[in-house]
């Protein structure tokens, strides 16, 4: 019961982040919301592993969070370099 309640709350959180990704006024808001979706999915993987007594899911979740973090940093660096090139007079 608590497992389904937790997953439904996480689903609502993903939906709210998706709305922010679509309506975000700046690209940084969009990048942050997509990163938050990745973190929420990693929490969902951990909750799933806890509910079904599978501790190896925590390792998968940690790897997913690490890849999410590196991807966010890469996108932000690309965006920063792209803006520097376009602002040159």
PAKOL-545524 format. One record per atom (N, C-alpha, C, O): atom name; residue in three letters; x, y, z. Coordinates in Angstrom, 3 decimals, padded with zeros to 6 digits. Layout:
% residues N
<node CA, ALA, <X, Y, Z>>
...
***
This chain:
% residues 89
<node N, UNK, <000.818, -001.192, 000.000>>
<node CA, UNK, <000.000, 000.000, 000.000>>
<node C, UNK, <000.867, 001.262, 000.000>>
<node O, UNK, <000.654, 002.172, -000.802>>
<node N, UNK, <001.840, 001.305, 000.905>>
<node CA, UNK, <002.716, 002.472, 000.977>>
<node C, UNK, <003.558, 002.568, -000.284>>
<node O, UNK, <003.877, 003.662, -000.748>>
<node N, UNK, <003.920, 001.399, -000.842>>
<node CA, UNK, <004.706, 001.369, -002.075>>
<node C, UNK, <003.966, 002.081, -003.208>>
<node O, UNK, <004.551, 002.901, -003.914>>
<node N, UNK, <002.694, 001.771, -003.379>>
<node CA, UNK, <001.916, 002.402, -004.449>>
<node C, UNK, <001.666, 003.887, -004.176>>
<node O, UNK, <001.638, 004.696, -005.104>>
<node N, UNK, <001.487, 004.239, -002.916>>
<node CA, UNK, <001.316, 005.643, -002.556>>
<node C, UNK, <002.587, 006.436, -002.877>>
<node O, UNK, <002.522, 007.542, -003.413>>
<node N, UNK, <003.737, 005.854, -002.541>>
<node CA, UNK, <005.012, 006.513, -002.819>>
<node C, UNK, <005.239, 006.669, -004.311>>
<node O, UNK, <005.656, 007.731, -004.773>>
<node N, UNK, <004.968, 005.612, -005.066>>
<node CA, UNK, <005.151, 005.708, -006.516>>
<node C, UNK, <004.176, 006.696, -007.148>>
<node O, UNK, <004.524, 007.368, -008.119>>
<node N, UNK, <002.969, 006.792, -006.616>>
<node CA, UNK, <002.030, 007.770, -007.171>>
<node C, UNK, <002.482, 009.197, -006.863>>
<node O, UNK, <002.335, 010.087, -007.700>>
<node N, UNK, <003.029, 009.420, -005.673>>
<node CA, UNK, <003.559, 010.749, -005.351>>
<node C, UNK, <004.746, 011.075, -006.244>>
<node O, UNK, <004.878, 012.208, -006.707>>
<node N, UNK, <005.604, 010.103, -006.488>>
<node CA, UNK, <006.732, 010.325, -007.393>>
<node C, UNK, <006.250, 010.597, -008.822>>
<node O, UNK, <006.840, 011.408, -009.535>>
<node N, UNK, <005.186, 009.924, -009.229>>
<node CA, UNK, <004.616, 010.171, -010.552>>
<node C, UNK, <004.057, 011.582, -010.680>>
<node O, UNK, <004.219, 012.231, -011.714>>
<node N, UNK, <003.401, 012.051, -009.631>>
<node CA, UNK, <002.891, 013.423, -009.631>>
<node C, UNK, <004.053, 014.415, -009.695>>
<node O, UNK, <003.967, 015.440, -010.371>>
<node N, UNK, <005.128, 014.103, -008.991>>
<node CA, UNK, <006.304, 014.979, -009.020>>
<node C, UNK, <006.924, 015.025, -010.407>>
<node O, UNK, <007.347, 016.088, -010.863>>
<node N, UNK, <006.982, 013.878, -011.085>>
<node CA, UNK, <007.509, 013.852, -012.452>>
<node C, UNK, <006.620, 014.681, -013.367>>
<node O, UNK, <007.117, 015.410, -014.225>>
<node N, UNK, <005.304, 014.571, -013.189>>
<node CA, UNK, <004.383, 015.344, -014.011>>
<node C, UNK, <004.577, 016.845, -013.787>>
<node O, UNK, <004.556, 017.621, -014.742>>
<node N, UNK, <004.765, 017.255, -012.531>>
<node CA, UNK, <004.974, 018.675, -012.248>>
<node C, UNK, <006.287, 019.169, -012.847>>
<node O, UNK, <006.357, 020.291, -013.348>>
<node N, UNK, <007.323, 018.340, -012.798>>
<node CA, UNK, <008.597, 018.725, -013.421>>
<node C, UNK, <008.464, 018.785, -014.942>>
<node O, UNK, <009.090, 019.622, -015.591>>
<node N, UNK, <007.655, 017.905, -015.502>>
<node CA, UNK, <007.429, 017.927, -016.944>>
<node C, UNK, <006.699, 019.200, -017.364>>
<node O, UNK, <007.001, 019.780, -018.407>>
<node N, UNK, <005.752, 019.624, -016.559>>
<node CA, UNK, <005.062, 020.893, -016.837>>
<node C, UNK, <006.050, 022.050, -016.786>>
<node O, UNK, <005.992, 022.950, -017.623>>
<node N, UNK, <006.955, 022.035, -015.815>>
<node CA, UNK, <007.959, 023.105, -015.716>>
<node C, UNK, <008.920, 023.043, -016.902>>
<node O, UNK, <009.392, 024.079, -017.370>>
<node N, UNK, <009.210, 021.843, -017.386>>
<node CA, UNK, <010.105, 021.728, -018.546>>
<node C, UNK, <009.445, 022.299, -019.794>>
<node O, UNK, <010.124, 022.864, -020.651>>
<node N, UNK, <008.156, 022.159, -019.901>>
<node CA, UNK, <007.454, 022.677, -021.083>>
<node C, UNK, <007.240, 024.189, -020.973>>
<node O, UNK, <007.418, 024.911, -021.954>>
<node N, UNK, <006.862, 024.670, -019.795>>
<node CA, UNK, <006.533, 026.090, -019.621>>
<node C, UNK, <007.692, 026.948, -019.147>>
<node O, UNK, <007.543, 028.163, -019.017>>
<node N, UNK, <008.861, 026.333, -018.882>>
<node CA, UNK, <009.971, 027.066, -018.287>>
<node C, UNK, <010.313, 028.345, -019.025>>
<node O, UNK, <010.463, 028.329, -020.247>>
<node N, UNK, <010.439, 029.445, -018.313>>
<node CA, UNK, <010.730, 030.702, -018.998>>
<node C, UNK, <012.166, 030.764, -019.535>>
<node O, UNK, <012.422, 031.446, -020.527>>
<node N, UNK, <013.092, 030.066, -018.894>>
<node CA, UNK, <014.476, 030.086, -019.359>>
<node C, UNK, <014.944, 028.664, -019.629>>
<node O, UNK, <014.381, 027.709, -019.093>>
<node N, UNK, <015.964, 028.522, -020.452>>
<node CA, UNK, <016.506, 027.175, -020.699>>
<node C, UNK, <017.077, 026.526, -019.439>>
<node O, UNK, <017.068, 025.302, -019.317>>
<node N, UNK, <017.569, 027.329, -018.510>>
<node CA, UNK, <018.108, 026.755, -017.280>>
<node C, UNK, <017.004, 026.114, -016.440>>
<node O, UNK, <017.241, 025.101, -015.782>>
<node N, UNK, <015.802, 026.693, -016.454>>
<node CA, UNK, <014.671, 026.067, -015.766>>
<node C, UNK, <014.335, 024.724, -016.402>>
<node O, UNK, <014.027, 023.759, -015.703>>
<node N, UNK, <014.395, 024.667, -017.699>>
<node CA, UNK, <014.104, 023.414, -018.406>>
<node C, UNK, <015.151, 022.346, -018.091>>
<node O, UNK, <014.809, 021.187, -017.851>>
<node N, UNK, <016.419, 022.738, -018.092>>
<node CA, UNK, <017.498, 021.790, -017.796>>
<node C, UNK, <017.371, 021.292, -016.361>>
<node O, UNK, <017.553, 020.104, -016.098>>
<node N, UNK, <017.061, 022.191, -015.434>>
<node CA, UNK, <016.905, 021.809, -014.036>>
<node C, UNK, <015.729, 020.861, -013.840>>
<node O, UNK, <015.822, 019.919, -013.053>>
<node N, UNK, <014.639, 021.094, -014.536>>
<node CA, UNK, <013.482, 020.217, -014.375>>
<node C, UNK, <013.747, 018.837, -014.965>>
<node O, UNK, <013.304, 017.836, -014.401>>
<node N, UNK, <014.452, 018.761, -016.075>>
<node CA, UNK, <014.790, 017.452, -016.645>>
<node C, UNK, <015.749, 016.712, -015.716>>
<node O, UNK, <015.636, 015.496, -015.556>>
<node N, UNK, <016.677, 017.418, -015.113>>
<node CA, UNK, <017.574, 016.803, -014.138>>
<node C, UNK, <016.799, 016.310, -012.918>>
<node O, UNK, <017.104, 015.251, -012.370>>
<node N, UNK, <015.818, 017.064, -012.505>>
<node CA, UNK, <014.989, 016.651, -011.370>>
<node C, UNK, <014.184, 015.404, -011.704>>
<node O, UNK, <013.986, 014.544, -010.846>>
<node N, UNK, <013.721, 015.302, -012.937>>
<node CA, UNK, <013.001, 014.091, -013.353>>
<node C, UNK, <013.919, 012.878, -013.241>>
<node O, UNK, <013.495, 011.820, -012.777>>
<node N, UNK, <015.165, 013.024, -013.660>>
<node CA, UNK, <016.112, 011.922, -013.538>>
<node C, UNK, <016.350, 011.522, -012.092>>
<node O, UNK, <016.470, 010.335, -011.790>>
<node N, UNK, <016.418, 012.491, -011.202>>
<node CA, UNK, <016.609, 012.196, -009.783>>
<node C, UNK, <015.380, 011.507, -009.198>>
<node O, UNK, <015.514, 010.588, -008.390>>
<node N, UNK, <014.203, 011.934, -009.592>>
<node CA, UNK, <012.970, 011.314, -009.103>>
<node C, UNK, <012.875, 009.876, -009.597>>
<node O, UNK, <012.426, 008.997, -008.862>>
<node N, UNK, <013.291, 009.630, -010.828>>
<node CA, UNK, <013.282, 008.262, -011.344>>
<node C, UNK, <014.257, 007.389, -010.559>>
<node O, UNK, <013.962, 006.227, -010.278>>
<node N, UNK, <015.415, 007.942, -010.206>>
<node CA, UNK, <016.371, 007.179, -009.398>>
<node C, UNK, <015.792, 006.856, -008.021>>
<node O, UNK, <016.018, 005.767, -007.493>>
<node N, UNK, <015.050, 007.795, -007.441>>
<node CA, UNK, <014.386, 007.522, -006.160>>
<node C, UNK, <013.344, 006.420, -006.339>>
<node O, UNK, <013.199, 005.554, -005.477>>
<node N, UNK, <012.624, 006.452, -007.451>>
<node CA, UNK, <011.652, 005.395, -007.737>>
<node C, UNK, <012.302, 004.029, -007.870>>
<node O, UNK, <011.743, 003.031, -007.416>>
<node N, UNK, <013.472, 003.972, -008.487>>
<node CA, UNK, <014.197, 002.704, -008.598>>
<node C, UNK, <014.598, 002.207, -007.210>>
<node O, UNK, <014.493, 001.014, -006.923>>
<node N, UNK, <015.052, 003.108, -006.357>>
<node CA, UNK, <015.436, 002.719, -004.997>>
<node C, UNK, <014.227, 002.232, -004.191>>
<node O, UNK, <014.322, 001.243, -003.465>>
<node N, UNK, <013.106, 002.918, -004.319>>
<node CA, UNK, <011.890, 002.501, -003.615>>
<node C, UNK, <011.431, 001.139, -004.108>>
<node O, UNK, <010.996, 000.301, -003.319>>
<node N, UNK, <011.528, 000.922, -005.405>>
<node CA, UNK, <011.151, -000.372, -005.978>>
<node C, UNK, <012.038, -001.488, -005.421>>
<node O, UNK, <011.549, -002.561, -005.067>>
<node N, UNK, <013.350, -001.224, -005.348>>
<node CA, UNK, <014.263, -002.216, -004.787>>
<node C, UNK, <013.993, -002.485, -003.316>>
<node O, UNK, <014.098, -003.624, -002.863>>
<node N, UNK, <013.648, -001.454, -002.574>>
<node CA, UNK, <013.333, -001.629, -001.160>>
<node C, UNK, <012.046, -002.422, -000.970>>
<node O, UNK, <011.969, -003.270, -000.081>>
<node N, UNK, <011.047, -002.160, -001.785>>
<node CA, UNK, <009.751, -002.819, -001.639>>
<node C, UNK, <009.841, -004.302, -001.968>>
<node O, UNK, <009.154, -005.112, -001.345>>
<node N, UNK, <010.671, -004.670, -002.929>>
<node CA, UNK, <010.780, -006.070, -003.324>>
<node C, UNK, <012.030, -006.749, -002.777>>
<node O, UNK, <012.423, -007.815, -003.249>>
<node N, UNK, <012.659, -006.117, -001.768>>
<node CA, UNK, <013.809, -006.675, -001.071>>
<node C, UNK, <014.942, -007.027, -002.037>>
<node O, UNK, <015.509, -008.118, -001.983>>
<node N, UNK, <015.256, -006.079, -002.920>>
<node CA, UNK, <016.339, -006.262, -003.889>>
<node C, UNK, <017.365, -005.150, -003.671>>
<node O, UNK, <017.234, -004.080, -004.266>>
<node N, UNK, <018.384, -005.372, -002.836>>
<node CA, UNK, <019.344, -004.306, -002.531>>
<node C, UNK, <020.234, -003.928, -003.713>>
<node O, UNK, <020.858, -002.867, -003.691>>
<node N, UNK, <020.306, -004.762, -004.733>>
<node CA, UNK, <021.131, -004.411, -005.891>>
<node C, UNK, <020.526, -003.261, -006.702>>
<node O, UNK, <021.224, -002.649, -007.510>>
<node N, UNK, <019.259, -002.964, -006.500>>
<node CA, UNK, <018.646, -001.827, -007.192>>
<node C, UNK, <019.221, -000.499, -006.716>>
<node O, UNK, <019.187, 000.489, -007.449>>
<node N, UNK, <019.746, -000.468, -005.501>>
<node CA, UNK, <020.354, 000.758, -004.988>>
<node C, UNK, <021.602, 001.093, -005.809>>
<node O, UNK, <021.856, 002.260, -006.108>>
<node N, UNK, <022.377, 000.069, -006.173>>
<node CA, UNK, <023.559, 000.292, -007.014>>
<node C, UNK, <023.150, 000.837, -008.387>>
<node O, UNK, <023.786, 001.748, -008.918>>
<node N, UNK, <022.102, 000.278, -008.941>>
<node CA, UNK, <021.609, 000.759, -010.235>>
<node C, UNK, <021.148, 002.207, -010.107>>
<node O, UNK, <021.398, 003.027, -010.991>>
<node N, UNK, <020.482, 002.510, -009.017>>
<node CA, UNK, <020.000, 003.872, -008.787>>
<node C, UNK, <021.160, 004.856, -008.650>>
<node O, UNK, <021.102, 005.960, -009.191>>
<node N, UNK, <022.196, 004.471, -007.943>>
<node CA, UNK, <023.361, 005.348, -007.787>>
<node C, UNK, <024.055, 005.596, -009.121>>
<node O, UNK, <024.492, 006.715, -009.391>>
<node N, UNK, <024.159, 004.581, -009.944>>
<node CA, UNK, <024.765, 004.765, -011.265>>
<node C, UNK, <023.900, 005.686, -012.135>>
<node O, UNK, <024.419, 006.511, -012.887>>
<node N, UNK, <022.592, 005.534, -012.024>>
<node CA, UNK, <021.683, 006.392, -012.783>>
<node C, UNK, <021.822, 007.855, -012.339>>
<node O, UNK, <021.819, 008.760, -013.174>>
<node N, UNK, <021.942, 008.083, -011.034>>
<node CA, UNK, <022.113, 009.450, -010.535>>
<node C, UNK, <023.437, 010.027, -011.012>>
<node O, UNK, <023.503, 011.201, -011.377>>
<node N, UNK, <024.489, 009.222, -011.014>>
<node CA, UNK, <025.792, 009.690, -011.478>>
<node C, UNK, <025.745, 010.067, -012.961>>
<node O, UNK, <026.276, 011.105, -013.354>>
<node N, UNK, <025.119, 009.235, -013.774>>
<node CA, UNK, <024.983, 009.554, -015.200>>
<node C, UNK, <024.109, 010.788, -015.414>>
<node O, UNK, <024.378, 011.594, -016.304>>
<node N, UNK, <023.078, 010.934, -014.612>>
<node CA, UNK, <022.212, 012.108, -014.696>>
<node C, UNK, <022.999, 013.371, -014.370>>
<node O, UNK, <022.866, 014.382, -015.060>>
<node N, UNK, <023.812, 013.320, -013.329>>
<node CA, UNK, <024.622, 014.465, -012.942>>
<node C, UNK, <025.623, 014.829, -014.031>>
<node O, UNK, <025.757, 016.001, -014.384>>
<node N, UNK, <026.321, 013.841, -014.562>>
<node CA, UNK, <027.304, 014.114, -015.611>>
<node C, UNK, <026.641, 014.650, -016.879>>
<node O, UNK, <027.185, 015.531, -017.546>>
<node N, UNK, <025.477, 014.120, -017.204>>
<node CA, UNK, <024.752, 014.625, -018.362>>
<node C, UNK, <024.308, 016.064, -018.186>>
<node O, UNK, <024.370, 016.857, -019.126>>
<node N, UNK, <023.863, 016.403, -016.991>>
<node CA, UNK, <023.457, 017.781, -016.720>>
<node C, UNK, <024.638, 018.733, -016.825>>
<node O, UNK, <024.515, 019.814, -017.402>>
<node N, UNK, <025.778, 018.341, -016.274>>
<node CA, UNK, <026.975, 019.183, -016.359>>
<node C, UNK, <027.400, 019.354, -017.818>>
<node O, UNK, <027.781, 020.450, -018.228>>
<node N, UNK, <027.337, 018.286, -018.593>>
<node CA, UNK, <027.719, 018.367, -020.006>>
<node C, UNK, <026.790, 019.296, -020.784>>
<node O, UNK, <027.252, 020.089, -021.605>>
<node N, UNK, <025.504, 019.202, -020.535>>
<node CA, UNK, <024.544, 020.061, -021.235>>
<node C, UNK, <024.759, 021.519, -020.844>>
<node O, UNK, <024.709, 022.403, -021.699>>
<node N, UNK, <024.996, 021.778, -019.562>>
<node CA, UNK, <025.225, 023.159, -019.124>>
<node C, UNK, <026.510, 023.728, -019.714>>
<node O, UNK, <026.556, 024.905, -020.071>>
<node N, UNK, <027.551, 022.910, -019.820>>
<node CA, UNK, <028.794, 023.399, -020.435>>
<node C, UNK, <028.589, 023.679, -021.919>>
<node O, UNK, <029.082, 024.678, -022.442>>
<node N, UNK, <027.860, 022.792, -022.596>>
<node CA, UNK, <027.583, 023.014, -024.011>>
<node C, UNK, <026.779, 024.296, -024.201>>
<node O, UNK, <027.051, 025.071, -025.118>>
<node N, UNK, <025.797, 024.518, -023.346>>
<node CA, UNK, <024.968, 025.709, -023.450>>
<node C, UNK, <025.799, 026.962, -023.174>>
<node O, UNK, <025.610, 027.992, -023.821>>
<node N, UNK, <026.719, 026.869, -022.211>>
<node CA, UNK, <027.568, 028.008, -021.882>>
<node C, UNK, <028.499, 028.341, -023.047>>
<node O, UNK, <028.676, 029.515, -023.374>>
<node N, UNK, <029.090, 027.338, -023.672>>
<node CA, UNK, <029.982, 027.564, -024.812>>
<node C, UNK, <029.198, 028.105, -026.003>>
<node O, UNK, <029.675, 028.997, -026.705>>
<node N, UNK, <028.004, 027.575, -026.236>>
<node CA, UNK, <027.178, 028.037, -027.345>>
<node C, UNK, <026.798, 029.503, -027.164>>
<node O, UNK, <026.788, 030.259, -028.136>>
<node N, UNK, <026.484, 029.916, -025.939>>
<node CA, UNK, <026.131, 031.319, -025.687>>
<node C, UNK, <027.320, 032.222, -025.831>>
<node O, UNK, <027.157, 033.354, -026.288>>
<node N, UNK, <028.517, 031.791, -025.469>>
<node CA, UNK, <029.692, 032.630, -025.645>>
<node C, UNK, <029.969, 032.871, -027.120>>
<node O, UNK, <030.362, 033.973, -027.500>>
<node N, UNK, <029.771, 031.860, -027.955>>
<node CA, UNK, <030.024, 032.028, -029.387>>
<node C, UNK, <029.014, 032.947, -030.041>>
<node O, UNK, <029.359, 033.681, -030.967>>
<node N, UNK, <027.759, 032.921, -029.572>>
<node CA, UNK, <026.743, 033.753, -030.187>>
<node C, UNK, <026.814, 035.195, -029.712>>
<node O, UNK, <026.326, 036.086, -030.408>>
<node N, UNK, <027.410, 035.458, -028.540>>
<node CA, UNK, <027.481, 036.807, -027.999>>
<node C, UNK, <028.708, 037.572, -028.498>>
<node O, UNK, <028.852, 038.755, -028.189>>
<node N, UNK, <029.581, 036.937, -029.249>>
<node CA, UNK, <030.789, 037.599, -029.737>>
<node C, UNK, <030.412, 038.558, -030.859>>
<node O, UNK, <029.673, 038.194, -031.774>>
<node N, UNK, <030.926, 039.795, -030.784>>
<node CA, UNK, <030.614, 040.805, -031.811>>
<node C, UNK, <031.713, 040.853, -032.826>>
<node O, UNK, <031.645, 041.636, -033.773>>
***
